[in-house]
């Protein structure tokens, strides 16, 4: 590939504006798209997004950090060319999802009857950017600013000893479901016959953990490099999106399912240490992990809490209870990891996260057993953010030795 001769996108625009004929302008666009191989084009704290189309009537950039409905920034089309572009400044640690909305009606998403149909018809990933993440058969592209957390393809890493993932069917009388998928990861070198018990981490939303978040592959790499002790990870699939709040938020039956049904099931199949366990989740799943861990912190000594929506009903009512228990309980999980995205909704995610951080940091100042870590991500509420912080979460919750 030829080398791009423009040092900045502005320099390219200057040459475009100095070129009067349409053929010459389009020739410059074709040269740019052929020679510049990293999109979006990042220059210090500015990112330039481009989209190539002769037929589109309007193109918008859909960013997960825009707090309006719809979360779009309109892209401009260079006259007499097929190139649409938009430029924006970001924090240098930003890691955000984005898509292009092409000829989208631009109406509020909150009023959309069938959002997935709209996404399938009008939204698309950035064909010029290989960095992406998929959810519900929809691909989103990922912008990674220079100081953002790494976002590698963990599954593609060579020379990493691999553990195994077993798929079970699990039913619960407490929760009233049957034959839900349960994936259990065992670390490299695991042998059920050698008499060694392993600590167990239970992660909510197992369908995300085992696939999109690449938890087994992350665990393999961390174990190889001595960042994390070998553990067993049980990843139980969550219910439907409409059932998440009822299932995960403040539900004592969900805790009873974990304690009385899931743990005996996993212990019957795999060698676990039953008195030193961990819980973790993202979003509403993090609320479920919080709730269950505070029910029995003497056993659940490891807790991973990523972006819980504690500023929305009914979790808002639980926030005061959780805060009091974190302040006053004689026993807490002794290793707690918490994270939130800087661009997540302020009252729903960000402010409650800071309030919980203050309580736990004060508790840590006079509790020598508590090991607490808080991370603020340059992200919104997205699977890309959750995946990027998962290595730190696992390494803190289950350090080597």
PyMOL commands that set and color helices and strands:
alter all, ss='L'
color gray80, all
select helices_A, chain A and resi 9-17+22-35+109-111+115-122+154-156+206-212+215-224+241-248+252-269+284-295+315-328+346-365+383-397
alter helices_A, ss='H'
color red, helices_A
select strands_A, chain A and resi 41-43+46-52+59-63+72-74+76-77+83-89+95-102+123-124+132-135+138-144+164-172+177-186+198-203+232-236+272-282+300-306+335-341+371-377
alter strands_A, ss='S'
color yellow, strands_A
deselect
rebuild
show_as cartoon
